[in-house]
Each structure stands twice: as structure tokens, then as C-alpha cells.
């Protein structure tokens, strides 16, 4: 069992007004999120929202034949369960933990009440929604127009930003599922980064050794998402700064 984190390690919880924090903090439930945990499946009614502190959750679209591709990642920058605030009670995506850690869980109904009750909370969550939509659209463009090498660099940077560290615990097969590509392509791309001294990968543990070099090898998609996230969520500063 991991040590319990402070809820304020999550940017959105930290940015709520003191009055709202006092109302919801007693109702936040700290939970352990091991790698591979599924928070909800496509079409499930969303009962809770999740605020990661040191974990990363991937939102995936799963095809009828079982193939999947990631549409966005959520970490300490945001929360999982945006459909609740957008008027829907379910979503066609799957939410799965791609890097183990922990999060705080809150009943969706209570969070929805705060969203409609407090203007500051409403505006904060809408700005986060725009940042997430930017990530989704840029991911679609990246997957269509850029090489697997560039996609991997972009994905690693976005993931690391959302745990404020330089280490990830995940397999190459999982990365391939996230990117929607063959495992062999990820193995080749990761091998290139290792030979360049950018990353070190062993038995599911990936460490970034040279972040500046990783940023130069990434396509422009990472910079677009990073800039928009920091514009919309001024209190959030990614580790790359």
C-alpha cells in the first residue's frame, strides 16, 4: 500500500476556492491505483470522479476487434470523469491506469453540485476541459502525421509532466496499445532513444535521462499541448520549465 498523498498534489483540487475545498475535502477518498486498474469501461455510468496525485490514467477508445488507441492522458493536472460535467452520465472511452500511483475519489453527484453551485469551480473546470480537448485533437493529428519515434517522445513527455518526475512503470506492450501501433515499432523507437542516452528501460521501468534531448526529438505536438495547458491553467507548471 502506498503512502497517502495530500489532495493538493492535484492541481485542480489545489486551485479550488478555500470555501469549496472545505466542503469537499471531508468527502474525498484516497485510493491506491495499481498499474492496469480500469476505472470505467465504455458505456459505464460514471459514479465517481478521480483526481490523480502521482498516477496517470489513459482514456482509450477500444474498437470492436479489440484494438485500442489512447485519446488523452490525465494526471495531477486534472481529473477523470469530465463527461459528468458536460451533461452526460457515460462515455464511449475506457479509463485505465497506465502508471501506478494514487488518486482521490469523489462521488460524481457531489462534484456536479459544486460545479453548478460555485462560479470559480465552473470556470476552472471549463478551462481544464478546453485543455483536455486540445490534447485530444493534437493527439489525433500526431497519430496521423508523425512517426512512431516522434509519437513516443510526445507521449513520454506528456506522461512525465503529469506525475512531475522522470520515471514511469509500464511495459512496451502497454505503450504500443496506447499509441495504437505494433509493439515492434515501440521496441525499435525505444531502442533508438536508449542508444542516444535519452532513456533507460529495463523490466518495465523507464527512466528519462536527458529530458532536453527528448524534447528536441519530439514533434511540435507536445509544445502545443504544453503551451495551451499552461495558458488555461496558470497555476500549473510542467516540469519542463
N, C-alpha and C positions, 0 to 999 in steps of 0.2 A: 504494500500500500504506500503510495506517495505521500509526502508531507503536504498538508493543506496549505494552499496559497491564499494570498489576500485577493479579494474580488477586484481590488483596484489595479491589479496587474492587467485587467481587461480595460482597454481604452474607453469603450462606451460606458461601462459602469463607473469609471473614474470621472467621466465628463458629465454625468447626470447632476442635476442640482442637488444641494445638500438635503433639501426637503424630500425630494424623490428618493434619494439614497436611504434616508431614514425610514421611508415607508416600505421599501422593497428588500433591504438588506436582511431583515429577520426571516424573509421567505426564500432567500437564496439557499440552494442545497449544493454543497460541494460534492463532486463526483469524480471518481477515477475513470479515465478513458484509455484503456489499453489499445494498442495498435490493432486495427481491424474491426473495432466496435462499430456497429451500424446504429445510428441514432434514429433513423427512419427510412423506410422503403418508399418507392414511388407509389403515390396514391394514398399513403397513410394519413389519417387525421393527425394533425400536429397538436400534441398535448402539452408540450414544453418548448421553451426556447433555451438555447445553450450559449453561454459566454465563455469561450476558451481562455485560459490563462497561459498555459505553456504547452498546449496541444494544437494540432492542426486538423481541421475537418475538411474533407473534399466533398464538393457537391458534384455528383456524377449523373450523366444521362446513360441509361442502360437500354440497349437495343433488344429487340425480340429474340435475336440469336445469341444473346449473352454478351456481345461486345459492349464496351463502355468507353467513355471519354469524360474527362473532367471539364466542368464548365466554370468552376471557381474554387478558390481556397479561402477558408475562414480561420483566423487565429485570434491573437489578442487584440487585433484591430476591430473586431466586430462580434456578430452573433449569428447563430444558426436558427432559422425559423422565420425568415423575413416574410414568407407568404402570409403569416398570421396578421401582419400589419397592413398588407396590401389588399385585404378583403377576401383572401382565400383561406381555406382550412387545410388544404393539402397542396402537394406539388408533384410534378412528374419526375423529379430527380431523387436520387438516393444520397443520403448523408453518411459518410463513413470516415472513421478516424484514420488519417494517413500518417500521423506521427503522434505516438502515445504521449499522454500527459494528463492534465486535469482540466476541469471546467466547473462553472456554476450553472445550475439549472433552476429555472423559474417557471411556474405554471403559466401557460400561454395566455389564459384569460386574465390573470393579474397584470401581465405585461401589457396586454392590449388596453386595459383600463387606464394605465399610466400614459400610454401613447395618446389616448384621446383626452386625457384629463389635463396634461401639462404641455404647454406650448413649446417650452425648451426641449422636452423629450421628443415631441413630434418632429421638430426641425432637425434635431440631431440624427434621428433615425432615418429621416428622408435623405439627409446628406450622405449617410452611410449607404443607403440603398443606391444612390447615384454612383458612389464609388464602386460598389459591387457590380452594378450594371456595366460600368466602364471596364472592369476586369473581365467580365463575361464576353463582352464584344471584342475586346482586344485578344482574348484567348482564341476566339473563333477565327480572327484574322491571322493570328500567328500560326495556328494549326494548318491553315490553308496555304500560306505563302512562305513560311520559313522552314529551314532544315531542322532535322531532329536534333542536331547539335545545338542550334540556337534555342529551340523549344526547351531542351533540357536545362540550359543555362537560365532562361527566363523563369522556368518552373522552380528551380532551386532557389533563386533569389527571392521570388515571391514567398516561398515557403519559409525561408530563413527570416525574412522580415517579420513574419507573424509569430515567431517564437523568440525573437531577439537573441539569437545565438548563432553558432556556426556548425551545429551538429544535428543530423537527422537520423532516425532509426527507421529504415524501410528497405525493402528488397527491390532489386531491379525489375522483378516481375510486377510489383505494385506500381512502380514508376511508369512502366510500359502501359499498364491499364489506365493510369491517369492521363497519359498523353494520347492514348488511343493508337499506339504503334506496336510493332513487333518487339519482343524482348531483345532480339538480336541487335536491333537498331539502338536500343538504350545501352546495351553492353558495349557496343562499339563507341558510342558517343562518350560514355563514362570512361572508357579506356583512354580515349584521347585526352580527356581532362586530367586523368591521373598521370599520364606521361608528361604533361605540361606542368605538373606540380600544382594544379589548381585545386584538386580534391584528393582525398584519400578514402578509399572504400574497402571495407572488409567485414564480411559476415553480417550484412545488414546495417552496419554503422557507416554513415557517410559524414565526413568532416571537410569543410571548406577551408583550405589552407591559404588561398590567395583570392580574397573577395574582389579587389580592384580588377584583377585579370579576368575573373568570372564576368564582371560587368562589361568589360570590353568585348568579350566573346558573345554576349547576349545580343539579340536583336533590339530594335528600338521599343518593342512592346513593353518590356519591363519598365523603361523610363517613363513611358506614357502613363502606365497604371500607378507608378510610384508618385509622379507629379500630381496626378488628379486626386489620389488618396490624401496626400498632404495638403492640397488646396481645400478639399471639402472637410477634412478632419484636422484642423490646425494643431490640435494638441497632440496628434500622433506623429511621431518622427521615427522613420525606419532606421535601422542600424547602419544603413549605407551612408548616412550623412556624417 
